């Protein structure tokens, strides 16, 4: 069993072969995929995707790189979307993808942080965990998490220090690792993935983005997860089946609303 804790399966990149990919993912042992939204315009697409495919579970939020076009009314719509979804049969598993990205300068830091803080408050109100985007902004994300307590979650595509990783773990978070660890030059990520406590790690693809080394920059898909699992198992020197079971259990623990189909 494998769980992809971060896959943009509702993206237009999969419009032509989404059915085939969903079937192939199931055949490959991928029993669940967490599908995060990135802005209010994507809420309906994520909802439709998760209604169509039983292995998909929704998360709703406004990504830091999309807040340049967001307004206060979008936060209201997020609250409404979560309330409606939580009252229905297909409950969301998290608020996300939210966070900070200081690799870019537009939108600016203040605007990103405002929407991040407000979405943390929404997560606290709903009791949902969060899916965090933390690129070049780990310390600032941690600072806000200490101020606004939420129900843990996942630091997606983690690339911080060992000390920062331990701070996330103390706050009830798991750390997401994906295709980046397949590159021999990604020494820090590979070292962290190999040495962090196994109970702190979950797997992800971030498909269609962040392709692993063997795709040579091509479109990433959830079908890459078994091989990512094998690479990480090799780095840790453990059985791939054991790694799959433990990381899946970690995902289910940190996302308590996540249900496996069947």
C-alpha positions in Angstrom: 0.0 0.0 0.0 1.2 3.5 -0.9 -0.3 6.9 -0.2 0.6 10.0 -2.3 0.2 12.8 0.2 0.5 15.6 -2.4 -0.7 15.2 -6.0 -2.3 17.9 -8.1 -4.4 15.2 -9.9 -7.1 17.7 -10.8 -4.7 19.8 -12.8 -5.3 20.4 -16.5 -2.1 18.5 -17.2 -4.0 15.2 -16.6 -7.1 16.2 -18.6 -6.5 13.7 -21.4 -5.5 10.6 -19.5 -6.7 11.1 -15.9 -9.0 8.0 -16.0 -6.1 5.8 -17.3 -3.7 7.1 -14.7 -6.2 6.6 -11.9 -6.7 3.0 -12.9 -2.9 2.4 -13.3 -2.2 4.0 -9.9 -4.6 1.6 -8.2 -3.1 -1.3 -10.0 0.4 -0.1 -8.8 -0.7 -0.2 -5.2 -1.4 3.5 -4.7 -4.5 3.4 -2.6 -4.9 7.1 -1.9 -3.9 10.4 -3.3 -4.4 13.7 -1.5 -5.4 16.4 -4.0 -4.8 20.0 -2.9 -6.4 23.1 -4.4 -4.2 26.1 -5.1 -6.9 28.9 -5.4 -10.7 29.3 -5.2 -11.0 28.7 -9.0 -9.6 25.2 -8.4 -12.0 24.3 -5.6 -14.7 22.9 -8.0 -12.1 21.0 -10.0 -10.6 19.3 -6.9 -14.1 18.5 -5.7 -15.1 16.9 -9.0 -11.9 14.9 -9.2 -12.3 13.5 -5.7 -16.0 12.7 -6.4 -15.0 10.8 -9.6 -12.1 8.8 -8.1 -12.5 7.0 -4.8 -8.8 7.0 -4.2 -8.6 10.8 -4.2 -9.1 13.0 -1.1 -9.5 16.8 -1.2 -7.7 19.6 0.5 -8.8 23.2 0.0 -6.6 26.3 0.3 -4.9 29.2 -1.4 -1.3 28.6 -2.4 1.2 31.4 -1.6 2.0 31.9 -5.2 -1.7 32.5 -6.0 -2.4 35.1 -3.3 -1.5 37.9 -5.7 -4.9 37.5 -7.3 -6.8 36.6 -4.0 -9.1 38.8 -2.0 -10.7 38.8 1.4 -13.8 37.3 -0.2 -11.7 34.3 -1.2 -11.1 33.5 2.4 -14.8 33.6 3.0 -15.3 31.2 0.0 -12.7 28.9 1.5 -14.6 28.8 4.8 -17.8 28.1 2.9 -16.2 25.4 0.8 -14.8 23.6 3.8 -18.1 23.9 5.7 -20.0 22.4 2.7 -17.5 19.6 2.2 -17.3 18.7 5.8 -21.1 18.3 5.9 -21.0 16.0 2.9 -20.0 12.4 2.3 -16.5 13.2 1.0 -14.9 15.2 3.8 -11.8 17.2 3.1 -8.6 15.9 4.8 -6.8 19.2 5.2 -6.5 22.9 4.5 -4.0 23.3 1.7 -2.0 24.0 -0.1 -1.0 27.0 2.0 2.2 28.5 3.3 5.0 30.8 2.3 7.3 31.0 -0.7 10.2 33.4 -0.3 12.0 32.1 -3.4 9.8 34.6 -5.3 9.3 38.3 -4.7 5.8 38.7 -6.2 3.5 38.3 -4.3 5.4 40.1 -1.5 6.1 38.7 1.9 3.4 40.7 3.7 0.6 39.6 1.4 1.7 36.0 1.5 1.9 36.1 5.3 -1.5 37.7 5.7 -3.2 34.9 3.7 -1.2 32.2 5.4 -2.1 33.5 8.9 -5.8 33.8 8.0 -5.8 30.2 6.6 -4.1 28.9 9.7 -7.0 30.4 11.6 -9.5 28.7 9.4 -7.7 25.4 9.9 -7.8 26.0 13.7 -11.5 26.7 13.5 -12.3 23.6 11.5 -9.9 21.3 13.3 -8.3 20.2 10.1 -4.6 19.6 9.6 -2.7 21.7 7.0 -0.6 21.0 3.9 2.3 23.4 4.0 4.3 25.0 1.2 7.6 26.1 2.8 10.1 27.1 0.1 12.9 29.3 1.4 10.6 30.3 4.3 10.8 27.5 6.9 11.6 29.6 9.9 8.8 32.1 9.2 6.4 29.2 8.7 7.4 27.8 12.0 7.0 31.1 13.8 3.4 31.4 12.6 2.7 27.8 13.5 3.8 28.5 17.1 1.5 31.5 17.3 -1.5 29.8 15.7 -1.8 26.3 16.9 -3.3 23.8 14.3 -3.8 20.1 14.2 -0.5 19.3 12.7 -0.2 18.3 9.0 2.5 17.9 6.4 5.4 20.1 5.5 5.3 19.3 1.8 8.6 19.0 -0.3 10.6 19.5 2.8 14.1 20.9 2.2 15.1 22.5 5.5 17.7 21.6 8.1 17.7 18.8 10.6 16.9 21.2 13.4 14.0 22.7 11.4 12.7 19.2 10.7 12.7 18.5 14.4 10.8 21.6 15.1 8.0 20.6 12.7 7.9 17.1 14.3 7.5 18.7 17.8 4.5 20.6 16.4 2.8 17.4 15.2 3.9 17.5 11.5 5.1 14.9 9.1 7.7 15.7 6.4 6.9 15.1 2.8 9.6 13.6 0.5 9.2 13.0 -3.3 11.1 13.1 -6.5 13.8 15.5 -5.3 15.5 12.7 -3.3 16.1 10.8 -6.6 18.8 13.3 -7.7 22.3 12.4 -6.5 23.1 16.1 -6.2 20.3 16.6 -3.7 22.6 15.7 -0.8 20.8 17.5 2.0 17.4 16.1 1.1 18.8 12.6 0.7 20.6 12.8 4.0 17.5 14.0 5.8 15.3 11.4 4.2 17.7 8.7 5.1 18.2 9.7 8.7 15.0 11.3 10.1 12.8 9.1 12.3 10.8 6.8 10.0 7.6 7.8 11.8 8.1 11.4 10.7 8.1 10.7 6.9 5.4 10.6 4.3 5.7 10.1 0.5 4.5 12.4 -2.2 4.9 13.1 -5.9 3.6 16.7 -6.3 2.6 15.6 -9.8 2.6 17.0 -12.4 5.5 19.1 -10.9 8.8 18.0 -9.3 9.6 15.1 -11.7 12.1 12.6 -10.4 15.5 12.2 -12.1 14.4 9.3 -14.4 11.7 11.5 -16.1 14.4 14.0 -17.3 12.1 17.0 -16.7 9.0 15.4 -18.2 5.5 15.4 -16.7 5.4 13.8 -13.3 2.5 11.4 -12.4 1.4 9.5 -9.3 2.7 6.4 -11.0 6.2 7.4 -10.0 5.5 6.9 -6.3 6.5 3.2 -6.1 9.9 4.0 -7.6 10.3 7.0 -5.2 9.5 4.6 -2.4 12.2 2.2 -3.7 14.8 4.9 -3.9 14.1 6.0 -0.3 14.1 2.4 0.9 17.6 2.1 -0.7 18.8 5.2 1.0 17.6 4.0 4.4 18.7 0.4 3.8 15.3 -1.1 4.6 12.7 -3.2 2.7 10.6 -1.2 0.3 7.4 -3.0 1.5 8.1 -2.0 5.1 8.7 1.6 4.0 5.4 1.7 2.1 3.5 0.4 5.1 5.1 2.7 7.6 4.8 5.9 5.5 1.1 5.0 4.7 0.4 4.6 8.4 2.1 7.9 9.0 -0.2 9.6 6.4 -3.3 8.1 7.9 -2.2 9.2 11.4 -1.5 12.9 10.4 -4.6 13.1 8.2 -7.3 11.4 10.3 -10.1 12.2 7.8 -8.2 10.2 5.1 -10.1 7.0 4.2 -8.9 4.2 2.0 -11.4 3.1 -0.6 -13.0 -0.3 -0.3 
